Amino acid sequence: MTLPLKTKKTQVRRAPKRGQYDFEAIAQILDEGLVCQIGFVVEGRPVVIPTAYGRVGDKIYIHGASASRMLKSLITGIEVCFTLTLLDGLVLARSAYHHSMNYRSVVLFGKAENVTDKAEKMTALKAFTEHVMKGRWEDVRSPNPQELAATCVLALPITEASAKIRTGPPVDAEEDYKLPIWAGVLPLTMATGSVITDPKMTAEIDIPENVLDYHR
Amino acid sequence: MTLPLKTKKTQVRRAPKRGQYDFEAIAQILDEGLVCQIGFVVEGRPVVIPTAYGRVGDKIYIHGASASRMLKSLITGIEVCFTLTLLDGLVLARSAYHHSMNYRSVVLFGKAENVTDKAEKMTALKAFTEHVMKGRWEDVRSPNPQELAATCVLALPITEASAKIRTGPPVDAEEDYKLPIWAGVLPLTMATGSVITDPKMTAEIDIPENVLDYHR
């Protein structure tokens, strides 16, 4: 897919070699993440709120209670900055100065559109659930009309966005490579703990496979 | 420590029972996180940038190249919204509607102060390194005067901040508890992968204990 993703706003300024403007690269990072940050301006001041999201094609969906300040602000069509960061490792250099992190991040600018079409709203709600856990939507009770009405869904088009990626070993100053200091990368990943079945279960039900074998 | 952390701006509006305004609770979340998000306003538009940070007492330090747009913007004394989110688990309810996440987040408002005092600057640089990995500062080459000059350090006072925390099992609608659907929590944690020693090492040096036994 070709989109005018690279604009004056999304162009990566620091370490420009790390910038990527390819839709597939951006979509892959979006699909792996779980919590994004939504930045917006209220009375001239910045507000950043963490929230869940889902993706369908070239749209990111966010949602919440219709009464939430974030959604009430965004629905007016103000500018939004969406960011997502996946931390992949600690980059441990020989000098304090060259310590870094390996990461993949997405920064996206745009205006949120209120999703009022019921079919699209249901598609977005499915995307939220499936984004968190593949296959979960089929296993659970679907939203009823009251829940659908109480949920505000906003769409953010993926049109002005960039990814920034750092990989690989530390890059030290040339004269530091001879120092007797260990250097390298400590990879970081997301791991799952032991599943905690709700103590309020009313029947014996096996833990589903997609919960037991969860990975992103 | 008692601070006027709870203000009109930091008051948690959605799910107010999840809000905490206690300094120790906030500091604990800050000390566990690795990457924060810095929100600020450029020409009326929101910008959110992920970055590393450190904490010393009631100050958060962020840093970067003096030429970075973020630091050049913040140094002018504009308002900043700092956020940090630790994801602790997926909350898998019986209904799609009641799916949630367990998390601990901090939202902090303030204005960044340029740290020009050399001793405080060095303290902050130590805090960055030690925040990433305890004991690393003693093992590596300290910043030299050129590196110190090339690094811009900003301090954000922890005075107007809140934590928001969700823990525990899903909360379903009363009539859904009888449904034959598995519900529970899948805990998520950060895990380390196999350490990757820099291929450009010039001597055989053991991987340090704090790298091998890394945990937060």
Interface residues (C-beta under 8 A of the other chain):
Chain A: K9 R13 R14 L34 V35 Q37 G39 F40 V41 G44 R45 P46 V47 V48 I49 P50 A52 G64 A65 A67 S68 R69 E79 V80 C81 F82 T83 T85 L87 G89 L90 L92 A93 R94 S95 A96 Y97 H99 M101 Y103 S105 V107 F109 L125 K126 F128 T129 V132 M133 R136 W137 D139 V140 R141 S142 P143 N144 E147 T151 P169 P170 D176 Y177 K178 L179 P180 I181 W182 A183 G184 V185 L186 P187 L188 T189 M190 A191 T192 G193 S194 V195 I196 T197 D198 P199 K200 M201 T202 A203 I205 D206 I207 P208 V211 Y214
Chain B: K9 R13 R14 L34 V35 Q37 G39 F40 V41 G44 R45 P46 V47 V48 I49 P50 A52 G64 A65 A67 S68 R69 E79 V80 C81 F82 T83 T85 L87 G89 L90 L92 A93 R94 S95 A96 Y97 H99 M101 Y103 S105 V107 F109 L125 K126 F128 T129 V132 M133 R136 W137 D139 V140 R141 S142 P143 N144 E147 T151 P169 P170 D176 Y177 K178 L179 P180 I181 W182 A183 G184 V185 L186 P187 L188 T189 M190 A191 T192 G193 S194 V195 I196 T197 D198 P199 K200 M201 T202 A203 I205 D206 I207 P208 V211 Y214
